[in-house]
Amino acid sequence: MKKLLCLLLLTALPALAQPLEEVLARWDRDQHPDLRSVLVMRDGVIVAERYYNGETADTLHDIRSAGKSITALLVGAAADRGKLSPDGRIDSYWPAAKGTALQGVTLDQVLTMRSGLAAFDEDPASPGNEDKLDEAADPIAFALAVPADATPGTRYRYNSLTSYVAGITIEQATGMDLEAFAREALFAPLGITRWQWLRDAAHHPKGQGNLFLRTRDLARIGQMVLDQGMYQGRRVISAAWLRAALAPRVAIGEVDRYADHYGYFWYQKTYGNTVVHFASGNGGNKIYVIPASRSVVVVTSSAYGKGYGQRRSAAILQAILDTPP
C-alpha cells in the first residue's frame, strides 16, 4: 500500500507542476528585467520553481521589509522562551525607553504599527521616517528621541522604526544579538545555513529588513508558518504565537490596496474565498501562505522603489491561485 501511495504521488506531481511551470514561464517575457524568482510549494513539496534575470537557487536576495515578518517570528520565539510578552511594555524590557515616547507602549502596539510614534514611511518629513533612521549616526538615540503624535493603539501607520524597536527589544529581553538569536531560534531549526543581515551604524541587525536569504529558505519559513510552527516534526514557534501573528488585528484595506488586514508584521488578504497571509517587502518580495490549498508561494524581485513590482507579484499570485490544483 505504501509503495502504491508513493507511486501515485510521484506520478501526480508532474501533472500538477506542468501547468504551474507554464504560468511561471509567462514572466520570462516581462518588460522589466528585475523579477528574480518564483517558487510554489504544496504540502511541503516544491511543485514549480523558476529563476529569472541571472538569479539562481543559490542567490542570496534582499527581501527588504519582508524581513519585518521574520522579526515577528523572532518575537514569538522569545515569547515562547518566556523572555517577553505581546502585552509587555517596551520600557519593561528596554530600560532606556523609560522617559521617552516609547514608555508605556506595548509590544502588541509595536507589532501592529500602532505605537503612536511620529513615524510614517510615506512622509519624508515625518520625524521617524525610515530614511532618517537609516542615516542616523546613532540609531538607538534616534529611535528614543522620536516623539509621539497619537495615543498608542489608536492609529495604524506603516513605518520601519517600530520593527527596528522590536528587534532591539528582542536583544534587550534575550541578552543576545538579534542575528545570533535568529540563528539559534529560527535558522538552525529550519536548516538555513546561508544568509546576510545588514546592520546599522551601531552594529545592530536591522529588525526592519535588509535580510538576504535564498528563495528555498524563504519557502522553508513559509512552510513552517503554514504548519503552525512545526518543521519536519520539530516545534520551532508555538502554534499560539502563529495564530496571534496571523490574526486580522487591524483593518488596513483603505490605505493598502494589496492587503485587507494587518497582524504582527504579517499581512492578510482574501482573494475570492481564499485567505492569504503574507510577508511583503519593497520591490514585490513576498512569502505567501495559503492554508486552504496547503501552499506557499515565494516571489523575489529587485524592483525596489518601483510600483510595478508589487503589481507584478500580485498578478503572479493571482495566476497561481487561478491554476487548478
Residue, then its C-alpha position, 0 to 999 in steps of 0.5 A: m500500500k505504501k509503495l502504491l501511495c508513493l507511486l501515485l504521488l510521484t506520478a501526480l506531481p508532474a501533472l500538477a507542476q506542468p501547468l504551474e511551470e507554464v504560468l511561471a514561464r509567462w514572466d520570462r517575457d516581462q518588460h522589466p528585467d528585475l523579477r528574480s524568482v518564483l517558487v510554489m510549494r504544496d504540502g511541503v513539496i516544491v511543485a514549480e520553481r523558476y529563476y529569472n534575470g541571472e538569479t539562481a537557487d543559490t542567490l542570496h536576495d534582499i527581501r527588504s521589509a519582508g524581513k519585518s515578518i521574520t522579526a515577528l517570528l523572532v518575537g514569538a520565539a522569545a515569547d515562547r522562551g518566556k523572555l517577553s510578552p505581546d502585552g509587555r511594555i517596551d520600557s519593561y524590557w528596554p530600560a532606556a525607553k523609560g522617559t521617552a515616547l516609547q514608555g508605556v507602549t506595548l509590544d502588541q502596539v509595536l507589532t501592529m504599527r500602532s505605537g503612536l510614534a511620529a513615524f510614517d514611511e510615506d512622509p519624508a518629513s515625518p520625524g521617524n521616517e525610515d530614511k532618517l533612521d537609516e542615516a542616523a549616526d546613532p540609531i538607538a538615540f534616534a529611535l528614543a528621541v522620536p516623539a509621539d503624535a497619537t495615543p498608542g493603539t489608536r492609529y495604524r501607520y506603516n513605518s520601519l522604526t517600530s520593527y527596528v524597536a522590536g528587534i532591539t527589544i528582542e536583544q534587550a529581553t534575550g541578552m543576545d544579538l538579534e542575528a545570533f538569536a535568529r540563528e539559534a531560534l529560527f535558522a538552525p531549526l529550519g536548516i538555513t545555513r546561508w544568509q546576510w543581515l545588514r546592520d546599522a551604524a551601531h552594529h545592530p541587525k536591522g529588525q526592519g529588513n535588509l535580510f538576504l536569504r535564498t528563495r528555498d529558505l524563504a519557502r522553508i519559513g513559509q512552510m513552517v508558518l503554514d504548519q503552525g510552527m512545526y518543521q519536519g516534526r520539530r516545534v520551532i514557534s508555538a502554534a499560539w504565537l502563529r495564530a496571534a501573528l496571523a490574526p486580522r488585528v487591524a483593518i488596513g484595506e483603505v490605505d493598502r490596496y494589496a492587503d485587507h488586514y494587518g497582524y504582527f508584521w504579517y499581512q492578510k488578504t482574501y482573494g475570492n474565498t481564499v485567505v492569504h497571509f503574507a510577508s511583503g517587502n519593497g520591490g514585490n518580495k513576498i512569502y505567501v501562505i495559503p492554508a486552504s490549498r496547503s501552499v506557499v508561494v515565494v516571489t523575489s524581485s529587485a524592483y525596489g522603489k518601483g510600483y510595478g513590482q508589487r503589481r507584478s507579484a500580485a498578478i503572479l499570485q493571482a495566476i497561481l491561485d487561478t491554476p487548478p490544483 
